[in-house]
Structures are given as structure tokens and as C-alpha cells.
Amino acid sequence: MKLELSRVLRGTARVGALKGLGRTGQHSLEVPACLLYTHLGTVPHLTQDTLRTLNKLPSVTQVTLSSIAEHLEVLEDFKDGFRKFAGLHDTVLYCSLHDPATPCPAGYTTNKTVSVWGSGGRTELTVDKFMALLKAVQPDWYQSMADGETWQNNTSRKRVRKSVDRTLSHLDECLLVHHQSQELEGTEVFGVVEGGDIPEERLRSARETAKRPVAGFCLDGFQTGAMDRTLRTQLISAVAKELPEDKPRLLRGVGQPDEVLACVEAGVDLFESHFPFQATERGCALCFSFDISSDPELAGRAPPAVLEPSEKKLTAGETLQNGEQDNLKTQMTSFEINLNDSRFQDDFGPLAEGCGCYCCTNHQRAYLHHLLVTNELLAGVLLMIHNTSHYHGFFEALRKALASDELDLLKRRVLRERGGRTETKDQD
């Protein structure tokens, strides 16, 4: 894996390409980029055939140990790795510890173990079991084992320091097993940078991780809602200065377009793409403009109106399930429209003006509203097609804006939908 930068804008925002990806080195990925989010190797709601009809998809697919851990024995018996097991072809496989779309309960980390949660409940992982899983999965690159429980508010300095120490110890143990493993030959390791909201610990974690033979860095603990956005940007900028320029930086748990823009400016190269899935699960469609066409008429055109988020209306006897107890109004962002709302029952426009995805080309907002209120499975399929296409199109526009020095124009276009809301604290 080699990061080749073609341009660094304002000293921090980077554009270029990751080359030599995969065990044979035949893949590449333009950065900034997001990875393809999957659950057990499948993009939620979409079949592999449907997925292949989408354009602009990245060459790197993300799978998580949280969903795979309970299937270790099956994969070990299969012997040929998760890529072949899941029918994934012609893609680079990245394995992370946790699912970015699912919050992890705190309080289950020890000096020797971390815990992950799958459909069968909690699985406790030692370094040996963690590495056994990776030998069975056979990814192209993976995130090292880490203690990432310090992103919650009011974590003590002592606990944060312990998190950094544990994570570095886990990394050393993982690297030792990795270099002795024939199954992981040609696989790259990403070291994890922890440190909570304490600058000194963040910098110590970054410096020490950079001393290890890792191919890249996973910046953990900056998830949406974990800390004030201004502080997050400051910490990421400080951490980036301590990391080698020729190695990629992947940010966990951040997906909102405004947050992505701020973090790219701070020096982040890679993101997870769970945001389209989360919007789909809310019955929402991504609807924000990122057109930076040089055509004066297009450049001055106002983006489609984005309606204010509205709470999901429950019918008699209906209850919120699987974590939906949180207020859906605060979960929604101003970059999406809630198609559950009755105002869309007579709206025959596309989900997003100018979007060329299958859903926007063939269906209207009113039809998606009908599918949602009647609980049709097709609603999730069509929304996921649109949201995935729209989101990855945003990253393509971001790379073009960086390459042509039009980042400010893109920011104005994307942030226009926020309607003057304050940017200093998360609304989630």
C-alpha cells in the first residue's frame, strides 16, 4: 500500500491515491474517499447484482469483526477466507473491530480483552482470538485491536491514559502474531490512535503508533456526538502533524457531509460510509447539493429545498424497536428528507433534483412515501440505492473540488442546507 499525494491544500487537506491495494497490488483508491459499508459482506437492503449497477463505488469493502466473531469456527472450517465465503469479487477487504452504525456499550474492556456485539450477543476477544479471527477472514488490511471506550463524555485523564497504553500494547502483540502468521502474509495493519479529548494523550498515542511498522492509522474516539466539533477538528489537526505524510488516515464514526468536509480540511483521508445506511433506516433520503459546475447558471442555482426534520409518527399499538427509542428528530440531519412524513404523499418529484440513480430516474417521493407507510421491503432497497449513490457522488465532487481548488465553493453548496444552524455542537 502506497499513498501518492497529488496536492495538499492549505497544508492539510490532501488529495491523491492509495495504490498497490490488495495482496496482488492491482487495486487503487482515490482519496479523500469512503469505504463501502457492509454487514457480513453485504450492503444492507441490496443484493450483489443490484450493487454492481451502481457507479462511483470504492474499491475497498469494509467488514466488521463484531458481526463475524461468532462465526469463527465456520470460517476456520471453510479455510479460504471471508471474501470467497461471502461471494465478494474484485474488491479490497478492510476489517474493522466495531460496526460504525451500531453503538457499543461501555464497561466491557479489560487489560487483556475487548468486546464486540453481534446478533448472538457479546463476544469477548483476547489478542489470540482477535488474530485467529483475522487469520480466518484473511483481509487485505485491518484495524488493530484497541481500547476505544474513552469517547464518552467525562472520561477521566487516568482512564484515557490507560486506554492509550492498552491500545499500544495490543498493537505490539498483534504485530508480533501478524509477522509470524503465514495466513496474513501480504496483509496490512492500521494502528489505532486513541486519547479521548485530552491533547497530550492524543499526541502521545499518535507518536508512539507512528513508530510501529503500520501501513496507516485509524483515528478513533471522534465519532459524531463524542465531542464538540471545534475540539475534534483541533485534535485531528494536531494528530495529523505527528503522523507520516505518506500513510493514510482513516476516521471512524464520522459521516455527515459537513463533518466530512471539516475533517478532510484537518487532514483525514478515509471515512466509513455508514451514514447512507443510517438515513435509510430512518426512512430518509439524502438530499443535499454538491454540484460545483463551472457553468455560471448552474453554479448560481439554489439547491433543492430541504425540509426540516420531523418526528416519525407511530400508528396505534406501534412501538420503537432496536434502539429507536432515541428521538428521531435529533437523529435526523438537515442533509436528508423524512419520507415518512405525510407532506410527501402528493410530491411527484425525484428524491434529489439532478440525481441520476435508478430510484430518482424511475420513481417519485410520493411512491417512496407509500412504500414506507405500507412497510414494503422495496422502500429500503430504493432508498439504499439512492443514498449510496448520492453519498459516493459527494466524495467524487469533494476530490474534484480539492484538485481544482474549489473547496470553498463546495462547502458553500453543501452547507447551504444547514439554514444558519450553529456548527459548534452536534445535533445528534
Phi, psi and omega in degrees: 000130181221129178264119177248112181270129176266339180196143172237114186267127179058027174082352184225314183289122190247140174227138183175215182209141169270120183242162180073030180281153181087162184293336177260355175073019186272351184256159174217164181213120177287140180238150003295148183209163170241153179275163179276114181285133176221162169242115184056037175084002181238131174294123184308137177078348187244138171279165179298322179296318178294319181300321183291348176278349182274147179261166171067020179281146181286163181273000182245126179254133180261130170236158185237141178294336179300327180267343184263335191307320183285354181251022183304312183298322179297315181292323178295322177291326181291319171075343186258012175088162185288328182302311179289323180299320183268001180072028178272126184236146173052049177216156174268134185256120175249131183246120177254166183284311185243158174279120183294342181271356184234116178298143180258130176299145180268164174096013183239023179251137177237182178296335185246349187223157165232160181241145174234156183239126176237195182295336180266008180106207186273138173238125180268130185244124164273172177300319180298316180289323176302313181288328175297320176299315182292325175297324179285323181286320182057057179284171175276326170206157185211157176276132178294159177296141186207155173264100185251031185269014185260013180277347178291154180295152173066027174286133185289158178299321179298317180294321179296317179299319178297322178300315180296315180298315180298315183297319177293321177296316177300318181299315180299318179293320179296317180296322179298312178293319182303311185288347178259002186257123177290327181296332183258016177295128182088357178270140181261152180244134172256122174283148184257131177260116178250196178129003177054222181254022181258111186305317183299320180287324175300313182292321178297316179299317181295313182297314182291321179295322180295340179283341182275157180281071180251156182271342182190185187227137176253115181271111186251158177087008179254016185305154177306127180091354184282329182200169176303138185296321179297317178296319179301313180298319179297317181293318179296319179298318180293318179296318182301326180293338181268352184259149178301141182288339185265014177234140185288154177238121181252130181256127180272142165075013179241127184217342181297139185305319180294322178291321177301314180300315180296320183285327173297318177296334179276351175118014180274143181253324189230145180226158171272152186246049178279343184302315177300323178294316180298318178297318179299317180296334177276356185076031185245155176244133175293133185210077177221152186267135173226022179284117177243038179304143179283351177296118183305323182293319179288320183297331181268358183285134179290143178290166178302144180296134177252119184283152178296142178302145177229151183289147176292132180268130182260137176279171182301132178082354181275141178233158177279135185238163169050053174086000180284002181297334175297147182299119182293338178294321179282336177288325181293155176240168180280008178261009183218159176243141183270103184282357171290338187291139184295343181295344183265001184291340177240022180261110185257024175270167177290166179300319178218127180300133177085354180283132183258016181291166182302319183296311182291332180286329188246347186223164183244167178301322182298321180292318178296322176299316179299316180297322181290313184288342177259008176057040178279137180296335181297335180301313179296323180297308183293320179295320181292324175300310181294310186296321177295313180297316183295317184292316180289332172295324176299318180292326175297318178295324179297315179297319179295321180295320178293319182293329183255012178059041179241029182297321180298321178296317178297318179299317179297320182293315183288317186281350180302326182291347184283350170060034175081009179294154178293142183255000190278335181228149179293145174264357185271000000 
